[in-house]
Amino acid sequence: MAEGSNYDYLFKVVLIGDSGVGKSNLLSRFTRNEFNPDSKSTIGVEFATRSLEVDGKVVKAQIWDTAGQERYRAITSAYYRGAVGALLVYDISKQPTFANVARWLKELRDHADSSIVVMLVGNKSDLKHLRAVLTDEAKQFAMDNGLSFIETSALDASNVEAAFQQILTDIYRIVSSKSLDAADEVIQPSRGTTVTVTPQGGQKPQQQGGGCC
């Protein structure tokens, strides 16, 4: 799919969750089909883009990734601004990362648009022998909180494409049915203008870089 200006919609989607759950590798697997087993923790914010077709329209996804560490929380409001979708990621082999999902969801609800589409993502499904979070437990949490749910593996690429395709399709159908609040302000077609968010502290987002998981 061609990049550049050949798209009908531009959707900003953010990745949130604890440090080390695989956010950056989900980003690199989806946008560049790459996986870096030695990736370091993300510093600040970075994003990458990829276009794909949804219901006959070309949707350009701008996927934002940020550090999961507490010391980078100052960038929160800028990070969420304009986002119409979020992947809330935990590691299926680490129970504490799932336990923190509720806190991340609260932060998202506090800072993002109320109509943002959220998907709960259990990453590292390749580590089935180390599973600490039951699929049914995560499904129940998603159901209770109105989220969609999927398990992925950035390492073997399992369900990564499906996860992004699903959330982008959900966003597109909401936007195209005119039911997303202030859709015209948040999401601009290709001829409109898009807002570039610069995190506090003057650090500019990097298109690529040594991102963490």
C-alpha positions in Angstrom: 0.0 0.0 0.0 1.4 3.4 -0.9 2.4 5.8 1.8 2.5 9.5 1.5 -0.7 11.4 0.9 -2.5 8.6 -0.8 -4.9 7.8 2.0 -8.5 8.7 2.9 -8.2 8.8 6.7 -5.4 9.2 9.2 -5.9 7.6 12.6 -3.6 8.0 15.6 -3.4 4.9 17.7 -1.4 4.7 20.9 0.3 1.8 22.6 0.1 1.7 26.4 1.1 -0.8 29.1 4.0 -1.6 31.4 7.6 -1.4 30.3 8.8 -4.7 28.8 5.4 -6.1 27.6 6.4 -5.8 23.9 4.9 -2.5 22.8 7.8 -1.4 20.6 8.1 -4.8 19.0 4.4 -4.8 18.2 4.9 -1.5 16.5 8.0 -2.6 14.5 6.3 -6.0 13.6 3.2 -4.2 12.2 4.9 -1.3 10.5 8.2 -2.8 9.3 7.7 -6.6 9.9 10.8 -6.5 12.1 11.4 -8.0 15.6 14.4 -7.0 17.7 15.0 -9.5 20.6 17.6 -7.1 22.1 15.4 -3.9 22.0 16.0 -1.5 24.8 13.5 0.5 26.8 11.8 3.3 24.8 12.9 6.8 25.8 10.2 9.4 25.4 8.0 8.9 22.4 8.4 7.5 18.9 5.9 6.6 16.2 5.7 4.8 12.8 3.0 4.7 10.1 1.5 2.1 7.8 -1.4 2.3 5.4 -4.0 -0.5 4.8 -7.4 -0.9 3.3 -10.5 -0.9 5.4 -13.9 -1.3 3.7 -12.5 0.0 0.4 -10.9 3.1 1.9 -7.2 3.6 2.5 -6.5 4.2 6.2 -3.1 5.5 7.3 -2.3 4.4 10.9 0.0 6.5 12.9 1.1 4.2 15.8 2.6 5.9 18.8 4.8 4.1 21.3 6.0 5.5 24.7 8.0 4.4 27.7 6.0 2.4 30.3 8.2 3.7 33.1 6.7 6.1 35.6 9.4 8.8 35.1 8.0 9.6 31.6 4.5 10.2 32.7 4.9 14.0 32.1 4.3 13.4 28.4 0.9 11.8 29.0 -1.5 14.5 27.9 0.4 15.2 24.7 0.7 11.5 24.0 -3.0 10.9 24.1 -4.1 14.1 22.3 -5.9 13.3 19.1 -5.7 9.5 19.6 -8.8 7.6 18.3 -7.6 4.1 19.3 -5.4 2.5 21.9 -3.8 -0.9 22.3 -3.6 -1.7 26.0 -0.8 -4.3 26.2 0.2 -6.8 28.9 2.6 -9.8 28.9 0.7 -13.1 29.3 3.8 -14.6 31.2 3.9 -11.8 33.8 0.8 -11.4 36.1 1.9 -8.0 37.4 1.6 -6.5 33.9 -2.0 -7.7 33.7 -2.7 -6.4 37.2 -1.6 -3.0 36.1 -4.0 -2.9 33.1 -6.8 -1.4 35.2 -4.5 1.5 36.2 -3.5 2.1 32.5 -7.2 2.0 31.5 -8.0 4.6 34.1 -5.2 6.9 32.9 -6.5 6.4 29.3 -10.1 7.3 30.4 -8.7 10.4 32.3 -6.7 11.8 29.4 -8.1 10.5 26.1 -11.3 11.3 24.2 -14.2 9.5 25.8 -15.0 7.7 22.5 -11.5 6.2 22.0 -11.6 2.6 20.8 -9.6 0.4 23.1 -8.3 -3.2 22.5 -6.8 -5.3 25.3 -3.8 -7.2 23.9 -2.2 -10.2 25.7 1.3 -10.2 24.0 4.0 -12.9 24.0 1.5 -15.7 23.3 4.6 -17.7 22.1 5.4 -18.1 25.9 2.5 -20.5 26.5 4.7 -22.7 28.7 5.2 -19.6 31.0 1.6 -18.4 30.9 0.6 -16.6 34.1 -2.6 -14.8 32.8 -5.5 -17.0 31.8 -7.1 -16.1 28.5 -10.6 -16.4 30.0 -9.5 -14.0 32.8 -8.4 -11.4 30.3 -11.5 -11.9 28.2 -13.7 -11.3 31.2 -11.8 -8.0 32.0 -12.2 -6.9 28.5 -15.9 -7.7 28.5 -16.5 -6.0 31.8 -14.8 -2.8 30.5 -16.2 -2.7 27.0 -12.9 -3.6 25.3 -12.1 -5.9 22.4 -9.5 -8.5 23.1 -6.8 -10.5 21.3 -3.6 -12.4 22.1 -0.6 -11.7 20.0 3.1 -12.6 19.6 5.4 -9.9 18.2 8.1 -12.6 18.0 6.3 -15.0 15.7 3.9 -12.4 14.3 0.9 -14.3 15.5 -2.3 -12.1 15.4 -0.3 -8.8 15.1 -1.8 -8.0 11.7 -5.2 -9.1 12.9 -5.0 -6.8 16.0 -4.3 -3.7 14.1 -6.7 -4.5 11.3 -9.5 -5.0 13.8 -9.0 -1.8 15.8 -8.6 0.3 12.6 -11.7 -1.3 11.2 -13.6 -0.6 14.4 -12.4 3.1 14.4 -13.2 3.5 10.7 -16.8 2.2 11.1 -17.4 4.5 14.1 -16.0 7.5 12.2 -17.8 6.8 9.0 -21.1 6.4 10.8 -20.6 9.9 12.2 -21.0 8.7 15.8 -17.5 9.6 17.1 -17.6 12.8 19.1 -16.0 15.7 17.2 -14.8 13.4 14.5 -14.2 16.3 12.1 -11.8 17.9 14.6 -10.0 14.8 15.7 -9.6 12.9 12.4 -8.8 14.6 9.1 -9.0 13.1 5.6 -6.0 13.4 3.5 -6.7 16.9 2.3 -7.1 18.2 5.9 -4.5 19.1 8.4 -3.0 16.9 11.0 -1.5 18.0 14.3 2.0 16.9 15.2 2.3 16.5 19.0 5.7 17.3 20.5 6.2 15.8 24.0 7.1 18.1 26.8 10.7 18.8 27.3 11.3 19.6 23.7 12.0 16.0 22.6 10.6 15.3 19.2 9.1 12.0 18.2 11.4 9.8 16.3 10.1 7.9 13.2 12.4 5.0 14.1 14.8 4.2 16.8 15.8 1.7 19.4 12.5 1.1 20.9 11.8 -1.2 23.8 9.5 -4.1 23.7 
